[in-house]
Amino acid sequence: MLARRRVRGVLVFLVVLGGLAAIWEGFKAIGEATGLTWPFEVNDRSMPHLHDIVGELFEPSRRNGPLLIGVLLEAAAFTAREAVLGFLLGATTGFLLGIAFAHSRLLERGFLPYIVASQTIPILAIAPPSTR
């Protein structure tokens, strides 16, 4: 039963992936045939063929450099590590503050207004700029 469910999930994934690929290639073909310029000009630079995109993943990212897929996977791993570290740091801080507030009414009354106010600031206003 579990194997059947997994096979079904894989088939659904492949059908959706194939459908998205068909939409991409179909839009590209129609756009090139009709000279479509809205919402963007359709050409090989703005909408390359999917096989060209996949092929570029296995080319060097720069002259005599590592493969592009390796560079992308390394960057994704770095981002994942940063996300996990940030989650753990935030969860631990929140848990410890929750314990402190549960045991000290004075701390809760003193700091809770600032914590509530900090949650009203949009995250983009306090996010650090990208360093990469």
N, C-alpha and C positions, 0 to 999 in steps of 0.2 A: 504494500500500500504506500509506504514512504517512498519507495523507488519510483512508483508511478507518479506521485506528486512532484518529485524532483524533475522527472522527465518532462512533465507538463509545464513546470516552471521554466525549464530551459527552452522548451519549444515556444512558449509565449514570449520569452525574451528575444529569441531569434526572429520571430515573426515581427515583433515591434521594431527591432533593429533593422530588419529588411525593409519594413514599411518606411522608416525614416530615411534609409538610404535611397529608396525609390522616389520619395518626395524630393530629396535633395537633387538627385540626378534629373528627375523630371522637370523641376523648376529651372535647373540649369539649361536643359535642352530647350525648353519653351522660351526662356529668357534670351538665349543666344539666337534662336530662330526669329523671334519677333523684335529684337533690339530693345528689350525691356530695360528701363532706366529707373523705375520706381519700385521699391523703396531704395534701390541701389542699382548701379550698372552691373549687369551680369556678364562676366568674362572669366578667363582662366585665373586672373589675379584675385578677383573678389570671391569667386566660387570655384576653386579647383575641383577636379574630379576626385572622388573618394580614394581611388587607388593611388593617385598622386600624393594625397595627404598621408596615407598609410606608408607609402614608399619613403617619404621624407623622414619618418620616424626612425628608419634604419640607416640613415645617412649621417655623416659627421655633423655635429652642430656648428663647427667652424673648421677651418683648414687644419688637418691633422689632429683634430680634437676628438673627444668621445662622441659616441652615437647620441643623437637627439633623445631617443627613448630613455637612455641612461640619465641624461641631464634632467629630463622631466620627472623620472621616478625618484631621483635624489631630491629634487625640489619638493615633490609631493611628500616624501618621507620626512623632510625637515618641517614642513607645514603640519603634518600629522603629529610629530613630536611636540611642536609648540602648542598645538591645540590641546593635546592631552595634558601637558604640563600646566597650561592656563586653567583648564577645567579642574585639575586636582588642586591647584593653588586656590582657586575661587571657592571650590566646594569645602576645602579644609578651613579656610578663613570664615566662610559663612557658618559652618558647623560650630566652630569655636566661639564665634560671636553669639550664636544662638544659645549655646550653653551658658556663656557669661551673662546674657540678658535674662535667661531663665532663673539664674541664681542671684542676680543683683538688680533690684528695682531701680537703684540709683544710676547704674550704668545704662540700663534700658532707657530711662527718662532723659539721660544726658546725650546719648549718641543716636538714638533711633530717629529723631528728626533729621539729622544729617544723612543718615543712611537712606531714608525715604527721599530726601531731596536729591541725593546722588543718583537715584533711579529715574529721575525725570530728565536727566541730561542725555541727549541722543548719543549713542555709542560712537558715531563718526566724529563727534566733537572732541572726544578724549582719546581716540585711537591714535597710536603713534604712526608717523608717516612710514611708508615702505622704505626699507634700507637696501633692498636688492634691486 
